[in-house]
Amino acid sequence: PTVTVQSSGSTGAPKIMHVEKERMRASARMTVSFLGLRRGDTALLCMPLRYIGAKMVVVRALEAGLDLWCEEPSGHALRGLAEAPRFLAMTPAQVFSALESEEETALLKETAHLILGGSAVTGALARTLRDFPNNVWSTYGMTETLSHIALRRVSGPEASEWYTPFAGV
């Protein structure tokens, strides 16, 4: 009924916790619904599974019946992909590295839903992503919350400097 996770240690010593799988599933369903993801949509797992953000990519894929692609976690996890996934979760550092490549930048722009988490999105990165044609979100959450508790739209005319509490739909 539970999964063991470890906090990142960004606000103190890393902690081991046991989280309820059903709470992870509920969080995943809210995100899937909010983003409008459907069975058969593609999702890319490119973060280390020791972090809650990566674990939640897997749970979202299982809950929604997404076609989960797995790539070795790196700054260039998109390198060599023939097409963009519909859903992608990355750290800001991974996105920054991907932006160094025209091929990877094109894939980022073709991804329907890109969520960024694990650290703050800098002003420079937000300015770069503001003109992206897809849905780019900065997420805020902690291991203890299992996923994001607030989202900030980074791209498009609805881009904001402010996070909005995430309550699904």
Secondary structure, 3 states (H helix, E strand, C coil): CEEEEECCCCCCCCCEEEEEHHHHHHHHHHHHHHHCCCCCCEEEECCCCCCHHHHHHHHHHHHHCCEEEECCCCCCCCCCCCCCCCEEEECHHHHHHHCCCHHHHHHHHHCCEEEECCCCCCHHHHHHHHCCCCEEEEEEECHHHCCEEEEEECCCCCCCCCCEECCCC
